[in-house]
Amino acid sequence: MLKSITPQEAKRLIDKEEALLIDVREADEFAREHIEGARLTPLSQLTHQSPSPDRERTAIFYCRSGGRTRMNAAILENQGFAASYYIEGGLMSWKNAGLPVVN
């Protein structure tokens, strides 16, 4: 089950456990602003991609506000990662928590 986590919990998992951070928005959105170290994997392409070679790792998904991520939870869960989370409130809550982004 795709579980929600706060931006602070996500940051801790990324820093401590080297979780993969996956941005599911489109390329133009990613180019404007994203979380440093995030891997761009748009939802529109997820079903057409080969399984990630990093499937034994924890994955943290995010979009702008969390809506797209929640609506597509089943697709994201089926990616086969060891554990899967999404950032509650997405990139907006990440920024509101004072965490850094790349512009």
Order of alpha helices (4+ residues) and beta strands (2+ residues): beta-alpha-beta-alpha-beta-alpha-beta-alpha-alpha-beta-alpha
